[in-house]
Amino acid sequence: MNFSSARFGDVLPVDLGTPIGSEAGSIRQAVVLTGDGFLRYRPSSVFVVPLTATGRSFPSHVRVEVDPSNGLDRTSWAQVEQMRAVASDRCGDPIGNVGPAVTHQMLDVLAMITGIP
């Protein structure tokens, strides 16, 4: 895969490897949650949140509707509880961006999970 100039909120394919238990795995789309200020240094790893096409009523999932700007072909859910650092080499090129409304919802869920006020 070829990680190039990703930005905060970009949707891109990520090779998450073989899952153990309920981990997200395989090659799937994910949202970049590494800030642009850090991405400009071309880090060797980035934070991503995997997407799933399976809707569940988990409070840690954020619905992402199909939109021409995000490149998705079906409604997806960001599994914020599955956020992880991955090597940039596991990431492909961005197909779109979820935008500020969705990324802020994801950050709010992340704050809830981690207890950040």
C-alpha positions in Angstrom: 0.0 0.0 0.0 1.1 3.5 -0.6 0.4 6.2 2.1 1.0 9.6 0.6 -0.5 12.9 1.7 -3.2 11.9 4.1 -5.1 14.5 6.2 -7.1 14.5 9.4 -10.5 12.9 8.6 -9.4 11.2 5.4 -10.9 7.8 4.5 -8.3 5.3 3.2 -7.8 1.6 3.0 -5.7 0.1 5.8 -4.3 -3.4 6.2 -5.2 -4.2 9.8 -3.9 -7.7 9.7 -5.4 -10.8 11.2 -7.9 -10.0 14.0 -7.9 -11.6 17.4 -11.2 -11.8 19.2 -13.4 -8.8 18.3 -10.7 -6.7 16.8 -11.3 -5.1 13.3 -9.0 -6.8 10.8 -8.2 -7.4 7.2 -8.0 -4.6 4.6 -10.7 -2.1 5.3 -11.5 1.5 5.1 -10.6 3.6 8.1 -10.6 7.3 9.1 -7.3 9.1 9.9 -7.5 10.7 13.4 -3.9 11.9 13.5 -3.8 15.7 13.4 -2.6 17.6 10.3 0.1 19.4 12.4 1.7 16.0 13.1 1.0 14.5 9.7 3.1 17.2 8.0 6.2 15.4 9.5 5.3 12.2 7.6 5.2 10.0 10.7 5.9 6.3 10.4 2.6 5.5 12.2 -0.8 7.2 12.3 -4.0 6.8 14.3 -6.9 5.3 12.4 -10.5 4.3 13.2 -11.8 1.3 11.3 -15.1 1.5 9.5 -17.7 -1.2 9.3 -20.8 -1.7 7.2 -22.6 -3.4 10.1 -24.7 -1.0 12.1 -25.0 -1.7 15.8 -26.3 0.5 18.5 -23.0 0.9 20.3 -22.4 4.3 21.8 -18.8 4.2 20.5 -19.9 4.0 16.9 -20.4 7.1 14.7 -22.6 6.8 11.6 -21.0 8.0 8.4 -23.4 8.6 5.5 -22.5 8.2 1.9 -21.3 11.6 0.6 -19.4 12.4 -2.6 -16.7 14.0 -0.5 -15.9 10.9 1.6 -15.7 8.4 -1.2 -17.8 5.8 0.6 -20.3 3.7 -1.4 -22.5 2.7 1.5 -23.4 3.9 5.0 -20.7 3.0 7.4 -20.0 3.2 11.1 -16.7 4.4 12.6 -15.7 2.0 15.4 -14.1 4.6 17.6 -13.4 2.0 20.4 -11.1 0.2 17.8 -8.8 3.3 17.2 -5.2 2.2 16.8 -1.8 3.3 15.7 -0.7 1.6 12.4 2.4 1.9 10.3 2.0 4.3 7.5 3.1 1.5 5.2 -0.2 -0.3 6.0 -2.2 2.7 4.6 -3.3 3.3 1.0 -4.1 6.6 -0.6 -7.1 8.6 0.6 -10.4 8.2 -1.2 -12.2 11.1 0.5 -12.7 12.9 3.8 -15.5 12.6 6.3 -15.4 16.3 7.2 -15.4 18.2 10.5 -18.9 17.2 11.7 -18.1 13.5 11.7 -14.5 13.9 13.0 -15.7 16.0 15.9 -18.3 13.3 16.7 -15.5 10.8 16.7 -13.3 13.0 19.0 -16.3 13.4 21.4 -16.7 9.6 21.6 -12.9 9.2 22.1 -13.1 11.7 24.9 -15.9 9.7 26.5 -14.0 6.4 26.2 -10.8 7.8 27.6 -12.4 10.0 30.2 -10.9 13.2 28.8 -13.1 16.2 29.9 
